[in-house]
Amino acid sequence: MDAFGAYAGLFAASFLAATVLPFQSEAMLVGLIVAEASPWWALLAVATIGNALGTVISWLVGRFLLRFRERRWFPVGPDALARVERWFARYGVWSLLLAGLPVLGDPLMVMAGAMRVHLLLFLMLVTVGKLVRYGALAAATLGWM
């Protein structure tokens, strides 16, 4: 795989993994680092940017579609939404640094949109959280942890 293909595939997988679609960007990142497809830091940057931009979809769902939360197609269940709403009320926008956590991450992104967190602030905090997650994964893959 050439470098462009590696970056494009990783960006797409990372972007889609941030939505409710079942993609595994972590496995792809690890595979590309192990295969030395590109410098690890470039792969880390592409995965982080792709995943952070993908969270904007969840933010938009919260911002504009929360009124449809009772519908079957809504991507976040009522229990998860209530739990995250309490979490967000307690910790505020700083909780967006935990965007990479499983189970909590997706509903948190939806809640940020519903709470009308400014998109630029949202992206900055989420990007830091995603960078820490992917950075830890890259460090573990490279044997630094």
C-alpha positions in Angstrom: 0.0 0.0 0.0 1.4 3.4 -0.9 1.5 6.2 1.6 -1.5 8.0 0.2 -3.6 4.9 0.3 -2.6 4.3 3.9 -3.4 7.9 4.9 -6.7 7.9 3.0 -7.8 4.5 4.4 -6.8 5.5 8.0 -8.6 8.8 7.7 -11.8 7.2 6.4 -11.7 4.5 9.1 -11.0 7.0 11.8 -13.8 9.4 10.6 -16.3 6.6 10.3 -15.3 5.1 13.7 -16.3 8.4 15.3 -19.9 7.9 14.1 -22.3 5.1 15.1 -20.9 2.9 12.3 -18.9 -0.1 13.5 -15.3 0.7 12.2 -12.1 -0.1 14.0 -9.6 2.7 13.3 -7.4 1.5 16.2 -6.6 -1.8 14.5 -5.8 -0.1 11.3 -3.5 2.4 13.1 -1.7 -0.4 14.8 -1.4 -2.4 11.6 0.0 0.6 9.7 2.5 1.4 12.5 3.7 -2.2 12.6 4.0 -2.3 8.8 5.9 0.9 8.9 3.6 2.2 6.1 4.5 5.8 7.0 6.1 7.6 9.9 4.2 6.9 13.1 3.6 10.5 13.9 2.0 11.2 10.5 -0.3 8.2 11.0 -1.1 9.5 14.5 -2.0 12.9 13.1 -4.2 11.5 10.3 -6.1 9.2 12.7 -6.6 12.0 15.3 -7.8 14.5 12.7 -10.1 12.0 11.0 -11.7 10.8 14.2 -12.1 14.4 15.6 -13.8 15.5 12.4 -16.0 12.5 12.5 -17.4 13.5 15.9 -18.9 16.5 14.3 -21.6 14.2 13.0 -22.6 13.3 16.5 -22.4 16.9 17.5 -24.8 17.7 14.7 -27.2 14.9 15.7 -27.3 16.5 19.2 -27.6 20.0 17.9 -30.4 19.4 15.4 -31.9 16.0 15.9 -32.2 15.5 19.7 -35.9 16.2 19.4 -36.2 12.8 17.7 -34.6 10.9 20.6 -37.7 8.8 21.0 -37.5 7.4 17.5 -36.1 3.9 17.0 -33.5 5.1 14.5 -31.9 7.6 17.0 -28.3 6.5 17.5 -28.1 6.9 21.3 -30.4 5.0 23.7 -32.4 6.9 26.4 -30.4 5.4 29.3 -27.1 6.3 27.8 -28.4 9.8 27.0 -29.6 10.4 30.5 -26.4 9.1 32.0 -24.3 11.4 29.8 -26.6 14.3 30.4 -26.0 14.0 34.2 -22.2 13.6 33.5 -22.2 16.7 31.3 -24.2 18.8 33.8 -21.6 17.9 36.5 -18.3 18.2 34.5 -19.3 20.6 31.7 -17.3 21.0 28.5 -14.1 19.6 30.1 -15.7 16.2 29.9 -15.2 16.4 26.1 -11.5 15.5 26.8 -12.9 12.0 27.5 -14.3 11.7 23.9 -12.2 8.6 23.2 -13.7 6.5 25.9 -15.8 3.5 24.9 -19.5 3.6 25.7 -19.4 7.2 27.1 -17.8 8.9 24.0 -20.6 8.8 21.4 -23.4 9.9 23.7 -21.1 12.6 25.1 -20.6 14.0 21.6 -24.4 14.1 21.0 -24.9 15.8 24.4 -22.3 18.5 23.5 -24.4 19.3 20.4 -27.6 19.3 22.4 -26.0 21.6 25.0 -25.0 23.9 22.1 -21.3 23.8 22.9 -19.5 26.1 20.4 -18.2 23.9 17.5 -14.7 25.3 17.7 -14.4 24.7 21.4 -15.9 21.2 20.9 -13.3 20.4 18.2 -10.4 21.6 20.2 -11.3 19.6 23.3 -12.3 16.5 21.4 -9.1 16.6 19.3 -7.0 16.7 22.5 -8.9 13.7 23.8 -8.5 11.8 20.6 -4.8 12.6 20.3 -4.2 11.2 23.8 -6.1 8.0 23.0 -4.4 7.4 19.7 -1.0 8.6 21.1 -1.2 6.0 23.9 -2.1 3.3 21.4 0.9 4.3 19.2 3.2 4.4 22.2 2.1 0.9 23.2 2.5 -0.3 19.7 6.0 1.1 19.5 6.9 -0.5 22.8 7.3 2.8 24.7 4.8 1.9 27.4 
